[in-house]
Amino acid sequence: MSKVPLAAPINLWTSDPVVMIGTQGAVIGHLFTKALPSRRIRELNAAEANAAIVTQGQSLTRDYWGAYVAIFQIAGGDIVIVRDPSGGLPAFWREIDGGIVLAPQVGTSPFAASDGISVDLDALLVHMWHPFHAGQQTCLSGVREVLPGGRLHIGPSAQHSDLVWQPWDYIPGRARLGPASIEHLRATVLDAIKAWAGEFASISSGLSGGLDSSIVCSGLAGANSSRRGFHMSWTDREGDEKSYAELVAEALDMPLDIFPYDLDAIDVAQPIVAHAARPLMAHYAQSTAKAQAMVAEQHKIGAFFTGHGGDNVFGMTHSVVPILDRYRDGAGAKAVIASIRDVARLHDASYATILLHILRHVASGPRKTAQGTQSFLNIERLNAAKVRIAIHPWLAPPEDIAPGAAAHIRALSRAVGYEGFHDRRVQPPTIAPLLAQPVMELCLGIPSWRWIEGGIDRSMARRAFSSDLPPAITARRTKGGPAGFLDRYYWDNEGKILSFLRSGFLIDHDLIRGVPLPDPQSGSPAYDRAHARRLLGLAGAESWARQWAG
């Protein structure tokens, strides 16, 4: 890393790109203009730098997008830190000797266990209940995160955090943008993909065979970068998506690397992602990371691209809220009935079933709390922990927001800040272009009922890219994944997993309860599929906690 020369009292070292904010600070990471076509920003003129300082970072989220953390001094001497709304560059911080230390990754000094950092038991318990419920508090004591779209203000004696970018500013009725057309959606998504593609000579792009990853791969067509598809497959019907991935790769003339999920790559005793501030609980990532490392070495990959976040940003829903939103919008009876038909077709549900769900929703009122998974947790302690651990601010929008818009924002909160499965210090970064700020802002402004028009999920995205992708991709309604692979690993290793959970950190600290003894005599799994997946996820939290506990 190189030291950035600053007049402000900020000691800054980085190996990432730097855009200076005068001599008072810097933007670390990638910065692009919002005006189409996006243009990479490598320097700010005096007026632009002054605007960032005077607005305390709001001009950055107003005029630019990217994956960045901005650090600068404002009038009066205070320091402000701003993270971009997509959270493309991580930002963790802690207090040391009266100062603040900021880093994109934990695990090395001064963010290591040897520095006195330990597991925050309440935060870990809440995380196991709902991995996206907490706000800036990580699962490590004293280590906090500048949230995507967040701002940390550091004064002489105290710090406080707020949001410099708020997702509800872009929803219908509040949006600064007019209603989006399909053409505008397509242009905005393609611009984000191509802007990112221009930053890397060689790209491996995930290609699952689903809509979102296929859109990202289609956006790479014509890029100057060397591009390859990357696909993980399993042997059962649910996990074998090779034919769809091959169809897209052939249509886009893209080489495709196919790897089987590897049972031998899974080690339940090792953290799924090392040096993480919160445990990842999906063990398929160990096999994916192993395969990606092979591709990166063989083809000198500069970045991994992913369709991560597509479901979230493209308004995918499994509820009746589009009907409620359309009624609330003042649409006539004909329009509301049309949305009822769309929901019925989308979910293959009767009108009676839809009416029942509408009545339940009206009776219960708008959903205000997260719905987590309590199985095997110490419920009394969990309830107390939820009081202490502050909720993510995106999960507490203003009261007047329509239920579909609130659900869209909740979905985005589960997607932003994606870091991939790698140690970012030594491996290529992971880029999620569908979570680019302009894409999020545009999609938040699209009413929920437009995403299900015709009874089709992500309807606008499918229509926007219908001419770019094979019809079999834009028309498909089901999607496979690694569920069968995880089931197989659990069922082959149930005794080991249960013993691991019964003899470790989580049970010693009374965070989990009710994990049974393995029964090697039965010859069959003790748990059904849902419980098996849950226990395997808890094992991911266990291995992470053991790492930090030494």
SEMILO-474603 format. One line per field, with one value per residue (C-alpha): residue number from 1; x, y, z. Coordinates in steps of 0.25 Angstrom, whole numbers, plus 5000, padded with zeros to 4 digits. Example, Ala and Ser with C-alpha at 12.3 -4.5 7.8 and 13.67 -1.06 7.14 Angstrom:
BEGIN
num	1:2
east	5049:5055
north	4982:4996
up	5031:5029
end
This chain:
BEGIN
num	1:2:3:4:5:6:7:8:9:10:11:12:13:14:15:16:17:18:19:20:21:22:23:24:25:26:27:28:29:30:31:32:33:34:35:36:37:38:39:40:41:42:43:44:45:46:47:48:49:50:51:52:53:54:55:56:57:58:59:60:61:62:63:64:65:66:67:68:69:70:71:72:73:74:75:76:77:78:79:80:81:82:83:84:85:86:87:88:89:90:91:92:93:94:95:96:97:98:99:100:101:102:103:104:105:106:107:108:109:110:111:112:113:114:115:116:117:118:119:120:121:122:123:124:125:126:127:128:129:130:131:132:133:134:135:136:137:138:139:140:141:142:143:144:145:146:147:148:149:150:151:152:153:154:155:156:157:158:159:160:161:162:163:164:165:166:167:168:169:170:171:172:173:174:175:176:177:178:179:180:181:182:183:184:185:186:187:188:189:190:191:192:193:194:195:196:197:198:199:200:201:202:203:204:205:206:207:208:209:210:211:212:213:214:215:216:217:218:219:220:221:222:223:224:225:226:227:228:229:230:231:232:233:234:235:236:237:238:239:240:241:242:243:244:245:246:247:248:249:250:251:252:253:254:255:256:257:258:259:260:261:262:263:264:265:266:267:268:269:270:271:272:273:274:275:276:277:278:279:280:281:282:283:284:285:286:287:288:289:290:291:292:293:294:295:296:297:298:299:300:301:302:303:304:305:306:307:308:309:310:311:312:313:314:315:316:317:318:319:320:321:322:323:324:325:326:327:328:329:330:331:332:333:334:335:336:337:338:339:340:341:342:343:344:345:346:347:348:349:350:351:352:353:354:355:356:357:358:359:360:361:362:363:364:365:366:367:368:369:370:371:372:373:374:375:376:377:378:379:380:381:382:383:384:385:386:387:388:389:390:391:392:393:394:395:396:397:398:399:400:401:402:403:404:405:406:407:408:409:410:411:412:413:414:415:416:417:418:419:420:421:422:423:424:425:426:427:428:429:430:431:432:433:434:435:436:437:438:439:440:441:442:443:444:445:446:447:448:449:450:451:452:453:454:455:456:457:458:459:460:461:462:463:464:465:466:467:468:469:470:471:472:473:474:475:476:477:478:479:480:481:482:483:484:485:486:487:488:489:490:491:492:493:494:495:496:497:498:499:500:501:502:503:504:505:506:507:508:509:510:511:512:513:514:515:516:517:518:519:520:521:522:523:524:525:526:527:528:529:530:531:532:533:534:535:536:537:538:539:540:541:542:543:544:545:546:547:548:549:550
east	5000:5004:5002:4992:4998:4988:4988:4977:4980:4977:4987:4983:4989:4983:4985:4972:4970:4970:4962:4967:4957:4967:4977:4966:4963:4961:4951:4957:4952:4944:4936:4927:4918:4903:4900:4900:4909:4916:4930:4941:4945:4960:4960:4951:4953:4953:4938:4935:4944:4938:4924:4928:4933:4922:4911:4918:4918:4904:4909:4917:4904:4896:4906:4914:4913:4923:4929:4936:4939:4941:4949:4951:4952:4941:4941:4943:4953:4943:4945:4934:4934:4924:4922:4915:4900:4903:4914:4924:4936:4935:4938:4940:4944:4948:4953:4968:4975:4965:4965:4958:4964:4957:4959:4952:4955:4956:4966:4979:4984:4978:4966:4971:4968:4982:4977:4967:4955:4945:4932:4920:4910:4898:4901:4905:4891:4883:4891:4888:4873:4874:4887:4882:4875:4886:4891:4906:4909:4917:4918:4931:4932:4935:4936:4926:4922:4920:4907:4904:4900:4904:4912:4921:4924:4936:4937:4947:4940:4929:4924:4911:4905:4894:4890:4895:4887:4873:4866:4852:4855:4854:4841:4828:4822:4836:4845:4852:4852:4840:4833:4844:4842:4847:4857:4862:4864:4872:4881:4884:4887:4896:4903:4907:4912:4920:4926:4931:4935:4944:4952:4957:4965:4960:4946:4940:4925:4916:4906:4896:4886:4876:4872:4880:4894:4890:4887:4901:4908:4900:4904:4919:4917:4925:4934:4948:4951:4954:4941:4938:4926:4927:4917:4915:4907:4901:4897:4882:4871:4870:4885:4888:4886:4897:4888:4883:4897:4902:4890:4894:4909:4907:4897:4907:4920:4926:4935:4929:4936:4928:4931:4924:4921:4931:4928:4943:4944:4935:4941:4931:4942:4947:4941:4933:4940:4952:4954:4939:4933:4920:4920:4915:4906:4905:4915:4914:4923:4935:4934:4931:4943:4952:4947:4948:4963:4966:4960:4967:4980:4978:4973:4979:4965:4964:4950:4939:4925:4912:4897:4896:4885:4877:4865:4865:4867:4857:4846:4843:4832:4825:4813:4800:4807:4806:4791:4791:4801:4792:4779:4787:4792:4777:4776:4762:4755:4760:4774:4773:4766:4777:4788:4779:4780:4795:4797:4788:4796:4809:4806:4796:4787:4772:4765:4760:4774:4778:4767:4770:4785:4780:4771:4782:4791:4781:4778:4792:4796:4809:4821:4831:4840:4849:4844:4856:4858:4858:4860:4871:4874:4873:4860:4860:4874:4871:4859:4869:4879:4870:4867:4882:4886:4881:4873:4878:4872:4867:4858:4851:4846:4836:4822:4815:4823:4814:4816:4822:4832:4836:4838:4846:4855:4856:4860:4871:4877:4879:4888:4896:4910:4913:4928:4929:4936:4950:4961:4961:4976:4981:4970:4961:4950:4935:4927:4911:4907:4892:4894:4900:4894:4887:4881:4876:4870:4863:4857:4852:4844:4837:4823:4823:4811:4819:4830:4819:4811:4805:4807:4822:4833:4843:4834:4841:4855:4851:4845:4856:4866:4857:4865:4878:4876:4870:4855:4857:4864:4855:4843:4847:4840:4848:4862:4871:4883:4892:4881:4883:4898:4897:4887:4896:4908:4899:4893:4907:4913:4901:4909:4921:4912:4904:4916:4923:4911:4910:4924:4927:4926:4911:4906:4917:4912:4897:4894:4888:4880:4873:4884:4882:4893:4896:4890:4900:4891:4879:4885:4877:4877:4871:4866:4857:4863:4859:4865:4878:4880:4878:4888:4898:4897:4899:4912:4917:4915:4921:4934:4935:4933:4944:4954:4952:4952:4965
north	5000:5014:5026:5037:5051:5059:5072:5067:5059:5046:5035:5028:5016:5008:5000:5003:5015:5029:5041:5053:5063:5074:5072:5070:5055:5045:5036:5021:5012:5014:5026:5028:5039:5037:5043:5033:5028:5026:5032:5028:5039:5040:5054:5065:5079:5090:5092:5077:5075:5087:5082:5068:5075:5086:5075:5065:5055:5057:5062:5049:5041:5051:5053:5039:5025:5013:5005:5014:5020:5035:5040:5055:5067:5077:5092:5092:5080:5068:5056:5050:5036:5032:5019:5017:5012:4999:4996:4991:4994:4989:4999:4994:5003:5002:5012:5011:5020:5032:5030:5023:5012:5008:4996:4988:4975:4969:4958:4965:4975:4984:4976:4962:4953:4956:4971:4968:4966:4956:4951:4960:4949:4957:4961:4947:4942:4952:4949:4934:4938:4948:4950:4964:4970:4977:4991:4996:4986:4974:4961:4965:4974:4988:4986:4994:4996:5008:5004:5005:5019:5022:5033:5033:5047:5047:5059:5062:5054:5046:5039:5038:5031:5034:5032:5041:5032:5027:5017:5022:5035:5028:5020:5024:5037:5041:5038:5049:5042:5040:5026:5017:5011:4997:5004:5013:5001:4993:5005:5007:4993:4992:5004:4999:4986:4992:5003:4992:4984:4995:4994:4980:4973:4959:4955:4942:4944:4935:4928:4920:4919:4929:4942:4951:4945:4944:4959:4962:4953:4959:4973:4968:4965:4974:4978:4980:4971:4956:4949:4936:4929:4922:4911:4902:4889:4877:4864:4864:4870:4883:4885:4882:4895:4893:4893:4907:4912:4906:4912:4926:4924:4919:4930:4941:4933:4933:4922:4914:4908:4897:4891:4881:4885:4877:4870:4869:4884:4885:4886:4888:4891:4903:4917:4917:4931:4934:4949:4952:4961:4953:4938:4933:4921:4915:4904:4903:4916:4907:4899:4911:4919:4907:4906:4921:4921:4911:4919:4932:4925:4918:4930:4942:4947:4962:4961:4952:4958:4953:4954:4955:4964:4963:4957:4968:4980:4975:4975:4960:4957:4945:4953:4961:4974:4979:4978:4987:4997:4998:5000:5010:5018:5021:5013:5009:4996:4991:4993:4986:4974:4973:4973:4962:4954:4956:4951:4939:4935:4937:4929:4919:4923:4924:4938:4933:4930:4944:4950:4942:4947:4962:4961:4955:4966:4977:4971:4970:4984:4987:4978:4985:4975:4965:4950:4942:4927:4923:4908:4903:4917:4921:4929:4937:4942:4945:4954:4962:4962:4968:4980:4983:4981:4993:4989:4992:5006:5001:4992:5004:5013:5025:5021:5025:5016:5006:4991:4987:4998:4995:4980:4985:4992:4980:4972:4981:4982:4967:4969:4981:4981:4967:4964:4950:4938:4943:4950:4963:4966:4954:4950:4957:4966:4962:4972:4972:4982:4980:4987:4999:5012:5017:5003:5002:5017:5014:5001:5006:5016:5005:5002:4988:4984:4987:4976:4965:4970:4958:4949:4949:4951:4962:4965:4978:4972:4960:4969:4979:4968:4959:4962:4960:4946:4933:4932:4919:4928:4940:4931:4921:4921:4912:4912:4901:4903:4896:4891:4877:4878:4883:4873:4862:4867:4868:4854:4848:4856:4857:4851:4860:4872:4869:4866:4879:4887:4880:4882:4896:4911:4913:4903:4907:4921:4917:4922:4910:4899:4886:4880:4865:4854:4848:4834:4825:4813:4818:4818:4830:4845:4850:4863:4866:4876:4889:4885:4879:4892:4900:4891:4892:4908:4908:4900:4911:4921:4911:4910:4925:4927:4917:4924:4937:4931:4924
up	5000:4998:5007:5002:5004:5012:5020:5029:5041:5034:5032:5020:5013:5001:4989:4983:4973:4979:4976:4984:4991:4990:5001:5012:5008:4997:4991:4992:4981:4968:4965:4952:4947:4948:4934:4923:4918:4932:4932:4941:4950:4953:4959:4965:4961:4973:4972:4972:4984:4991:4989:4995:5008:5009:5007:5016:5005:4999:4986:4984:4985:4977:4965:4965:4967:4969:4980:4989:5003:5004:5016:5018:5028:5028:5034:5049:5048:5049:5040:5031:5025:5014:5008:4995:4995:4988:4999:4988:4997:5011:5023:5037:5048:5063:5074:5078:5088:5085:5070:5059:5051:5038:5029:5018:5024:5038:5043:5043:5052:5058:5055:5059:5071:5077:5078:5088:5079:5083:5079:5082:5087:5086:5072:5068:5074:5066:5053:5055:5056:5044:5037:5032:5044:5050:5046:5048:5059:5054:5062:5068:5080:5077:5062:5055:5040:5032:5025:5010:5008:5022:5028:5040:5047:5056:5066:5077:5087:5080:5068:5061:5049:5039:5025:5014:5004:5008:4999:5002:4995:4982:4983:4976:4982:4987:4975:4968:4955:4946:4943:4937:4923:4919:4910:4922:4931:4920:4917:4932:4935:4922:4926:4940:4934:4923:4933:4942:4931:4926:4939:4937:4926:4929:4936:4940:4941:4949:4940:4947:4936:4943:4938:4947:4944:4929:4929:4934:4924:4913:4917:4916:4901:4893:4905:4902:4914:4912:4918:4923:4929:4942:4946:4958:4956:4965:4960:4964:4956:4965:4964:4949:4942:4932:4920:4923:4925:4913:4905:4909:4907:4893:4890:4895:4889:4903:4908:4920:4932:4938:4952:4960:4975:4982:4995:4999:4998:5010:5024:5035:5045:5037:5035:5022:5019:5028:5032:5032:5043:5042:5039:5026:5028:5014:5012:4997:4997:5001:4988:4980:4985:4982:4968:4966:4971:4960:4949:4954:4954:4941:4933:4941:4945:4949:4955:4958:4953:4959:4957:4972:4976:4963:4971:4981:4972:4961:4971:4972:4982:4988:4994:4991:4994:4979:4980:4993:4987:4974:4982:4991:4979:4976:4963:4959:4961:4947:4950:4964:4958:4947:4959:4966:4953:4952:4966:4964:4952:4958:4970:4963:4974:4975:4977:4990:4995:4990:4998:5010:5010:5007:5020:5028:5024:5027:5040:5044:5039:5032:5035:5045:5050:5043:5042:5046:5049:5064:5063:5072:5078:5093:5091:5104:5102:5087:5091:5101:5090:5080:5089:5090:5075:5067:5055:5041:5038:5024:5032:5039:5027:5029:5033:5020:5011:5003:5008:4994:4994:5009:5004:4993:5002:5012:5000:4996:5010:5009:4996:4997:5003:4996:4998:4991:4997:4996:5004:4996:4999:4991:4981:4971:4975:4973:4966:4966:4955:4957:4971:4965:4971:4958:4956:4970:4969:4956:4961:4974:4966:4959:4966:4971:4962:4950:4954:4953:4940:4933:4945:4942:4953:4950:4938:4934:4934:4926:4915:4916:4912:4903:4891:4897:4903:4898:4901:4909:4919:4920:4920:4930:4944:4952:4957:4963:4972:4982:4992:4988:4990:5004:5007:5003:5011:5023:5022:5020:5032:5041:5053:5051:5050:5062:5070:5066:5070:5084:5088:5084:5086:5083:5093:5104:5103:5104:5090:5084:5091:5087:5078:5079:5081:5068:5066:5058:5060:5053:5039:5034:5036:5049:5042:5030:5019:5026:5040:5033:5026:5039:5046:5035:5036:5051:5049:5040:5051:5061:5052:5051:5066:5069:5060:5068:5081:5078
end
